[in-house]
Amino acid sequence: MKNKTVRMVNPDNFSNPETLLPLILNRIGYSPETISKPIHEKIKELITMGLKTIHIDYVEQTTQITSWGKSSITGKGIRIDSYKWSNLLHYLEVPELLNCFVVTLGKQLDQLIEEKRKDSLFDAYVLDALGSLMAEKAADQMETSISNRLSFENYEWSHRFSPGYCDWNLVTGQAAIFQFLHPETIEVTSMTSGMIIPEKSVSAVIIGAKKITTKSPCLFCKDQHCKYRRTN
């Protein structure tokens, strides 16, 4: 298992402050139509500053599914305790693989946010929004890259799912992924609370099967108001 640097899809879209600006404005609750020019320039300056600190790195590994039951999925080296995701496997054709990954923006952005928090909560707020956006984009890229790579082996893939979402417990889920992947090799650690350091990091798992008709258990979930609910 090698540590690699993520190559972002359409990298220009995620290195250009002008392109990122409307996405950040939306996250922090500003309207592009009403924002003043000084605030516009300030946020663009902060985006530029934050991007210079980001170094995306990851670890990932694929393992065979050995069994699953009512409330857990077991693979070689990892167990996922989730009734909802285990239930999904009953609707997949020959579920065989789990791919686990941890992707991080690195510690420098966290350090910059902490420094800014001492002097300007606004600056820290904008940089935090940038980090959250970029971490999600990096996780999206991981999911896409893994799915595309392993599709050549005739596997289809579920959506990614992370500890703390659905009914997968944050603390035990994070411990399972970290014991399996050992992301300390890319300077990512997990606290006893399940929080990841650096903060702008994502851990997740995706399921590989010969045929997938639905990519998440949302179709079978009764929580119609869940903000993470997906349509497929």
VOTORKOL-637784 format. One record per residue (C-alpha): residue number from 1; x negated, z, y; residue in three letters. Coordinates in steps of 0.1 Angstrom, whole numbers, plus 5000, padded with zeros to 4 digits. Example, Ala and Ser with C-alpha at 12.3 -4.5 7.8 and 13.67 -1.06 7.14 Angstrom:
2
<seq=1	x=4877	z=5078	y=4955	type=Ala>
<seq=2	x=4863	z=5071	y=4989	type=Ser>
***
This chain:
232
<seq=1	x=5000	z=5000	y=5000	type=Met>
<seq=2	x=4984	z=4989	y=5033	type=Lys>
<seq=3	x=4991	z=4999	y=5068	type=Asn>
<seq=4	x=5001	z=4970	y=5090	type=Lys>
<seq=5	x=5011	z=4962	y=5125	type=Thr>
<seq=6	x=5046	z=4949	y=5130	type=Val>
<seq=7	x=5049	z=4914	y=5145	type=Arg>
<seq=8	x=5081	z=4914	y=5165	type=Met>
<seq=9	x=5105	z=4885	y=5162	type=Val>
<seq=10	x=5107	z=4867	y=5195	type=Asn>
<seq=11	x=5079	z=4889	y=5209	type=Pro>
<seq=12	x=5084	z=4876	y=5245	type=Asp>
<seq=13	x=5118	z=4891	y=5245	type=Asn>
<seq=14	x=5103	z=4925	y=5239	type=Phe>
<seq=15	x=5073	z=4923	y=5262	type=Ser>
<seq=16	x=5089	z=4910	y=5293	type=Asn>
<seq=17	x=5102	z=4937	y=5316	type=Pro>
<seq=18	x=5128	z=4913	y=5331	type=Glu>
<seq=19	x=5143	z=4907	y=5297	type=Thr>
<seq=20	x=5143	z=4944	y=5288	type=Leu>
<seq=21	x=5157	z=4955	y=5321	type=Leu>
<seq=22	x=5194	z=4948	y=5315	type=Pro>
<seq=23	x=5192	z=4965	y=5281	type=Leu>
<seq=24	x=5176	z=4996	y=5296	type=Ile>
<seq=25	x=5202	z=4996	y=5325	type=Leu>
<seq=26	x=5230	z=4996	y=5299	type=Asn>
<seq=27	x=5214	z=5025	y=5280	type=Arg>
<seq=28	x=5210	z=5047	y=5311	type=Ile>
<seq=29	x=5244	z=5038	y=5326	type=Gly>
<seq=30	x=5235	z=5016	y=5355	type=Tyr>
<seq=31	x=5252	z=4983	y=5365	type=Ser>
<seq=32	x=5229	z=4953	y=5371	type=Pro>
<seq=33	x=5254	z=4942	y=5398	type=Glu>
<seq=34	x=5253	z=4974	y=5419	type=Thr>
<seq=35	x=5218	z=4987	y=5413	type=Ile>
<seq=36	x=5197	z=4989	y=5445	type=Ser>
<seq=37	x=5165	z=4968	y=5448	type=Lys>
<seq=38	x=5142	z=4999	y=5449	type=Pro>
<seq=39	x=5157	z=5014	y=5418	type=Ile>
<seq=40	x=5155	z=4979	y=5401	type=His>
<seq=41	x=5118	z=4977	y=5409	type=Glu>
<seq=42	x=5112	z=5013	y=5399	type=Lys>
<seq=43	x=5128	z=5008	y=5365	type=Ile>
<seq=44	x=5109	z=4975	y=5359	type=Lys>
<seq=45	x=5077	z=4993	y=5368	type=Glu>
<seq=46	x=5084	z=5021	y=5343	type=Leu>
<seq=47	x=5092	z=4995	y=5316	type=Ile>
<seq=48	x=5059	z=4978	y=5322	type=Thr>
<seq=49	x=5041	z=5011	y=5321	type=Met>
<seq=50	x=5058	z=5022	y=5289	type=Gly>
<seq=51	x=5051	z=4989	y=5271	type=Leu>
<seq=52	x=5014	z=4993	y=5276	type=Lys>
<seq=53	x=5015	z=5026	y=5256	type=Thr>
<seq=54	x=5033	z=5012	y=5226	type=Ile>
<seq=55	x=5014	z=5004	y=5193	type=His>
<seq=56	x=5038	z=4997	y=5165	type=Ile>
<seq=57	x=5027	z=5006	y=5130	type=Asp>
<seq=58	x=5043	z=5012	y=5097	type=Tyr>
<seq=59	x=5041	z=5020	y=5060	type=Val>
<seq=60	x=5066	z=5007	y=5034	type=Glu>
<seq=61	x=5069	z=5005	y=4997	type=Gln>
<seq=62	x=5093	z=4991	y=4971	type=Thr>
<seq=63	x=5102	z=5010	y=4940	type=Thr>
<seq=64	x=5125	z=5004	y=4910	type=Gln>
<seq=65	x=5159	z=5021	y=4908	type=Ile>
<seq=66	x=5159	z=5041	y=4875	type=Thr>
<seq=67	x=5194	z=5056	y=4877	type=Ser>
<seq=68	x=5223	z=5065	y=4899	type=Trp>
<seq=69	x=5254	z=5087	y=4895	type=Gly>
<seq=70	x=5282	z=5101	y=4916	type=Lys>
<seq=71	x=5260	z=5116	y=4943	type=Ser>
<seq=72	x=5225	z=5104	y=4940	type=Ser>
<seq=73	x=5202	z=5074	y=4936	type=Ile>
<seq=74	x=5169	z=5079	y=4917	type=Thr>
<seq=75	x=5140	z=5056	y=4920	type=Gly>
<seq=76	x=5104	z=5059	y=4908	type=Lys>
<seq=77	x=5090	z=5085	y=4931	type=Gly>
<seq=78	x=5121	z=5092	y=4953	type=Ile>
<seq=79	x=5156	z=5105	y=4950	type=Arg>
<seq=80	x=5184	z=5099	y=4975	type=Ile>
<seq=81	x=5212	z=5125	y=4976	type=Asp>
<seq=82	x=5241	z=5106	y=4991	type=Ser>
<seq=83	x=5275	z=5102	y=4975	type=Tyr>
<seq=84	x=5284	z=5073	y=4998	type=Lys>
<seq=85	x=5253	z=5052	y=4992	type=Trp>
<seq=86	x=5254	z=5060	y=4955	type=Ser>
<seq=87	x=5290	z=5049	y=4954	type=Asn>
<seq=88	x=5280	z=5016	y=4970	type=Leu>
<seq=89	x=5258	z=5007	y=4940	type=Leu>
<seq=90	x=5289	z=5004	y=4918	type=His>
<seq=91	x=5299	z=4974	y=4940	type=Tyr>
<seq=92	x=5266	z=4956	y=4937	type=Leu>
<seq=93	x=5255	z=4932	y=4910	type=Glu>
<seq=94	x=5224	z=4945	y=4892	type=Val>
<seq=95	x=5210	z=4970	y=4918	type=Pro>
<seq=96	x=5173	z=4973	y=4910	type=Glu>
<seq=97	x=5152	z=4981	y=4940	type=Leu>
<seq=98	x=5147	z=5006	y=4969	type=Leu>
<seq=99	x=5125	z=4998	y=4998	type=Asn>
<seq=100	x=5114	z=5027	y=5020	type=Cys>
<seq=101	x=5097	z=5025	y=5053	type=Phe>
<seq=102	x=5086	z=5044	y=5083	type=Val>
<seq=103	x=5079	z=5026	y=5116	type=Val>
<seq=104	x=5065	z=5042	y=5147	type=Thr>
<seq=105	x=5057	z=5033	y=5183	type=Leu>
<seq=106	x=5028	z=5057	y=5183	type=Gly>
<seq=107	x=5021	z=5089	y=5201	type=Lys>
<seq=108	x=5011	z=5076	y=5235	type=Gln>
<seq=109	x=5046	z=5069	y=5247	type=Leu>
<seq=110	x=5057	z=5104	y=5237	type=Asp>
<seq=111	x=5028	z=5117	y=5257	type=Gln>
<seq=112	x=5037	z=5096	y=5287	type=Leu>
<seq=113	x=5073	z=5108	y=5286	type=Ile>
<seq=114	x=5062	z=5144	y=5285	type=Glu>
<seq=115	x=5038	z=5139	y=5315	type=Glu>
<seq=116	x=5066	z=5122	y=5335	type=Lys>
<seq=117	x=5090	z=5150	y=5327	type=Arg>
<seq=118	x=5069	z=5174	y=5347	type=Lys>
<seq=119	x=5073	z=5154	y=5379	type=Asp>
<seq=120	x=5103	z=5132	y=5375	type=Ser>
<seq=121	x=5132	z=5136	y=5351	type=Leu>
<seq=122	x=5144	z=5101	y=5361	type=Phe>
<seq=123	x=5111	z=5085	y=5351	type=Asp>
<seq=124	x=5111	z=5104	y=5318	type=Ala>
<seq=125	x=5148	z=5094	y=5311	type=Tyr>
<seq=126	x=5140	z=5057	y=5316	type=Val>
<seq=127	x=5109	z=5058	y=5294	type=Leu>
<seq=128	x=5129	z=5077	y=5267	type=Asp>
<seq=129	x=5155	z=5049	y=5268	type=Ala>
<seq=130	x=5128	z=5023	y=5265	type=Leu>
<seq=131	x=5113	z=5041	y=5235	type=Gly>
<seq=132	x=5147	z=5044	y=5217	type=Ser>
<seq=133	x=5154	z=5008	y=5223	type=Leu>
<seq=134	x=5120	z=4996	y=5211	type=Met>
<seq=135	x=5120	z=5019	y=5180	type=Ala>
<seq=136	x=5154	z=5004	y=5170	type=Glu>
<seq=137	x=5141	z=4969	y=5175	type=Lys>
<seq=138	x=5110	z=4976	y=5154	type=Ala>
<seq=139	x=5132	z=4990	y=5126	type=Ala>
<seq=140	x=5155	z=4959	y=5129	type=Asp>
<seq=141	x=5123	z=4938	y=5125	type=Gln>
<seq=142	x=5112	z=4958	y=5095	type=Met>
<seq=143	x=5146	z=4954	y=5078	type=Glu>
<seq=144	x=5146	z=4916	y=5085	type=Thr>
<seq=145	x=5110	z=4912	y=5073	type=Ser>
<seq=146	x=5115	z=4931	y=5041	type=Ile>
<seq=147	x=5147	z=4913	y=5033	type=Ser>
<seq=148	x=5132	z=4879	y=5040	type=Asn>
<seq=149	x=5101	z=4886	y=5020	type=Arg>
<seq=150	x=5119	z=4898	y=4989	type=Leu>
<seq=151	x=5147	z=4872	y=4991	type=Ser>
<seq=152	x=5121	z=4849	y=4976	type=Phe>
<seq=153	x=5124	z=4870	y=4944	type=Glu>
<seq=154	x=5161	z=4864	y=4944	type=Asn>
<seq=155	x=5172	z=4898	y=4958	type=Tyr>
<seq=156	x=5198	z=4904	y=4984	type=Glu>
<seq=157	x=5195	z=4936	y=5006	type=Trp>
<seq=158	x=5218	z=4962	y=5020	type=Ser>
<seq=159	x=5217	z=4974	y=5056	type=His>
<seq=160	x=5191	z=5001	y=5062	type=Arg>
<seq=161	x=5201	z=5038	y=5061	type=Phe>
<seq=162	x=5182	z=5068	y=5074	type=Ser>
<seq=163	x=5183	z=5105	y=5067	type=Pro>
<seq=164	x=5209	z=5122	y=5088	type=Gly>
<seq=165	x=5233	z=5093	y=5088	type=Tyr>
<seq=166	x=5264	z=5091	y=5065	type=Cys>
<seq=167	x=5262	z=5120	y=5041	type=Asp>
<seq=168	x=5224	z=5119	y=5035	type=Trp>
<seq=169	x=5211	z=5152	y=5047	type=Asn>
<seq=170	x=5184	z=5149	y=5074	type=Leu>
<seq=171	x=5160	z=5176	y=5062	type=Val>
<seq=172	x=5160	z=5168	y=5024	type=Thr>
<seq=173	x=5162	z=5131	y=5031	type=Gly>
<seq=174	x=5132	z=5131	y=5054	type=Gln>
<seq=175	x=5113	z=5152	y=5030	type=Ala>
<seq=176	x=5120	z=5127	y=5002	type=Ala>
<seq=177	x=5108	z=5097	y=5022	type=Ile>
<seq=178	x=5077	z=5115	y=5035	type=Phe>
<seq=179	x=5067	z=5127	y=5000	type=Gln>
<seq=180	x=5071	z=5091	y=4987	type=Phe>
<seq=181	x=5054	z=5072	y=5016	type=Leu>
<seq=182	x=5029	z=5097	y=5030	type=His>
<seq=183	x=5032	z=5083	y=5066	type=Pro>
<seq=184	x=5006	z=5108	y=5077	type=Glu>
<seq=185	x=4982	z=5078	y=5071	type=Thr>
<seq=186	x=4996	z=5063	y=5103	type=Ile>
<seq=187	x=4998	z=5097	y=5121	type=Glu>
<seq=188	x=5035	z=5102	y=5116	type=Val>
<seq=189	x=5046	z=5137	y=5104	type=Thr>
<seq=190	x=5080	z=5154	y=5098	type=Ser>
<seq=191	x=5089	z=5189	y=5110	type=Met>
<seq=192	x=5109	z=5213	y=5088	type=Thr>
<seq=193	x=5139	z=5204	y=5109	type=Ser>
<seq=194	x=5136	z=5168	y=5098	type=Gly>
<seq=195	x=5125	z=5156	y=5133	type=Met>
<seq=196	x=5098	z=5130	y=5132	type=Ile>
<seq=197	x=5066	z=5131	y=5153	type=Ile>
<seq=198	x=5060	z=5108	y=5172	type=Pro>
<seq=199	x=5096	z=5110	y=5183	type=Glu>
<seq=200	x=5100	z=5072	y=5187	type=Lys>
<seq=201	x=5098	z=5066	y=5149	type=Ser>
<seq=202	x=5123	z=5055	y=5123	type=Val>
<seq=203	x=5125	z=5062	y=5086	type=Ser>
<seq=204	x=5148	z=5043	y=5064	type=Ala>
<seq=205	x=5157	z=5028	y=5030	type=Val>
<seq=206	x=5173	z=4996	y=5020	type=Ile>
<seq=207	x=5187	z=4987	y=4986	type=Ile>
<seq=208	x=5179	z=4954	y=4967	type=Gly>
<seq=209	x=5203	z=4939	y=4942	type=Ala>
<seq=210	x=5209	z=4905	y=4926	type=Lys>
<seq=211	x=5242	z=4901	y=4945	type=Lys>
<seq=212	x=5255	z=4922	y=4975	type=Ile>
<seq=213	x=5290	z=4916	y=4987	type=Thr>
<seq=214	x=5290	z=4945	y=5012	type=Thr>
<seq=215	x=5259	z=4959	y=5028	type=Lys>
<seq=216	x=5270	z=4994	y=5036	type=Ser>
<seq=217	x=5295	z=5020	y=5023	type=Pro>
<seq=218	x=5315	z=5018	y=5055	type=Cys>
<seq=219	x=5342	z=4997	y=5038	type=Leu>
<seq=220	x=5350	z=5026	y=5015	type=Phe>
<seq=221	x=5346	z=5054	y=5041	type=Cys>
<seq=222	x=5377	z=5070	y=5056	type=Lys>
<seq=223	x=5360	z=5080	y=5089	type=Asp>
<seq=224	x=5374	z=5053	y=5111	type=Gln>
<seq=225	x=5360	z=5068	y=5143	type=His>
<seq=226	x=5323	z=5069	y=5132	type=Cys>
<seq=227	x=5302	z=5053	y=5159	type=Lys>
<seq=228	x=5278	z=5040	y=5133	type=Tyr>
<seq=229	x=5306	z=5022	y=5114	type=Arg>
<seq=230	x=5298	z=4987	y=5103	type=Arg>
<seq=231	x=5322	z=4959	y=5094	type=Thr>
<seq=232	x=5304	z=4946	y=5063	type=Asn>
***
